[in-house]
């Protein structure tokens, strides 16, 4: 499997966060690490993404959250 840099998006009490994983790893390992981190710290796991993909997904999540809370 190909290794690359990943970021995990999670929701903390202070807002949505992109946590960049330090090492290059497989997607499977990155997802497992992100989920474990969230579980250990009581955060709501939103997903693990590569490269700039995480920023686009976070923007979508924030926009969806805003429109949901307006109604």
C-alpha positions in Angstrom: 0.0 0.0 0.0 1.1 3.5 -0.7 2.0 5.8 2.2 1.3 9.5 2.3 0.4 12.3 4.8 -3.1 12.4 6.2 -5.1 14.7 8.4 -8.0 13.8 10.7 -11.0 16.0 11.1 -12.7 15.9 14.5 -15.2 18.0 16.5 -13.9 19.2 19.9 -15.8 21.3 22.4 -14.1 24.4 21.0 -14.9 23.6 17.3 -13.9 21.6 14.3 -10.2 20.7 14.0 -7.9 19.4 11.4 -5.2 17.3 13.0 -2.3 16.6 10.7 -0.7 13.2 11.3 3.1 13.5 11.6 4.2 10.5 9.7 3.4 9.2 6.2 1.3 6.0 6.5 -1.3 4.0 4.7 -4.9 5.2 4.7 -6.0 2.3 6.8 -3.4 3.1 9.5 -4.3 6.8 9.4 -8.0 6.2 9.9 -7.3 3.8 12.8 -5.0 6.3 14.4 -7.4 9.2 14.0 -10.3 7.2 15.4 -8.3 6.0 18.4 -7.1 9.6 19.1 -10.7 10.9 19.1 -11.9 8.0 21.2 -9.2 8.6 23.8 -9.9 12.4 24.0 -13.7 12.3 23.8 -13.8 14.1 20.4 -16.3 13.3 17.6 -14.4 11.7 14.7 -15.4 13.2 11.3 -12.9 11.5 8.9 -9.4 11.1 7.7 -8.3 12.7 4.4 -5.1 13.2 2.4 -3.5 16.4 1.4 -5.7 19.5 0.8 -8.7 17.3 0.7 -9.1 17.7 4.5 -9.5 21.5 4.1 -12.2 21.2 1.5 -14.1 18.6 3.6 -13.8 20.8 6.7 -15.2 23.8 4.8 -18.1 21.7 3.7 -18.8 20.5 7.3 -18.7 24.0 8.6 -21.0 25.3 5.9 -23.4 22.4 6.5 -23.3 23.1 10.3 -24.1 26.8 9.7 -27.1 26.2 7.4 -28.5 23.5 9.7 -28.3 25.9 12.7 -30.0 28.8 10.8 -33.3 27.0 10.5 
